[in-house]
């Protein structure tokens, strides 16, 4: 079964409605945007932001000496100057984005969130460098002003509204197809939809201009020519309805040549998966967790 699922292929005909086509026709009024803003306030809360001072060095010993000196003299700039270390600033950023000039590091984010104003971190190894960080400024979370982010609200509103309209339309089309077995080409003209067909594709592949094939396979009750999808399929850029146009099973001769090697591969993966589960269970029992520094 695993070999079949990996190697069988289908081609489909489809109907789709692109979100962009609808977005371009939408012109929301200010009152609609204000209503959306008021009913989704949590979406527009600006998270806490931080501005860090830091020094970075390749020399671990130098980083440790710098940190020890800061315990006696809290003047970050002066101590750095005396040790010929350059002090840099990140500028304000939130925990939800990469740290400017340093990069993304979940362990470092946790430390930053817990640093008090003026507090200094011990030397932190990030990649091949050692960082000593000082919390220079931090801003509490706040609700963004409607006028300041009106364009952003409009963008979000239009995207959501386009998806809603497309979904309602395609659900209506799907019911019509189920009840009347309508020809895809004809119905595409009636409802101003995109009609197309694909070449043969397998699971876990990318279909050009459409996206991952997995959702198409999951949407089909069986891989048989003429089979209609169980419902509409929401993809990143559009909503689809599909019908199987062609099915290609496995080649028996090729299967006989490859089945032994494929069986070994499946067994190897299964053993690795079980071993990983065993290690994770041991870690949980021992309460051992990976550190980042």
Secondary structure, DSSP 8 states (H G I E B T S, - for coil): -HHHHHH-EEEEEEEEEEHHHHHTT----HHHHHHHHHH-GGGGEE--EEEEEEEEES-HHHHHHHHHHHHH---HHHHHHHTT---EE--SEETTS-BTTTB--HHHHHHHHH--TT-B---EEETTEEEEEEEEEEE--EE--TGGGHHHHHHHHHHHHHHHHHHHHHHHHHHHHHHH---HHHHHHHTT-EEEE---B-TT-EETTTEETHHHHHHBSS--TT-BBSS-EE-SSEEEEEEEEEEE---HHHHHHHHHHHHHHHHHHHHHHHHHHHHHHHHHHHT------
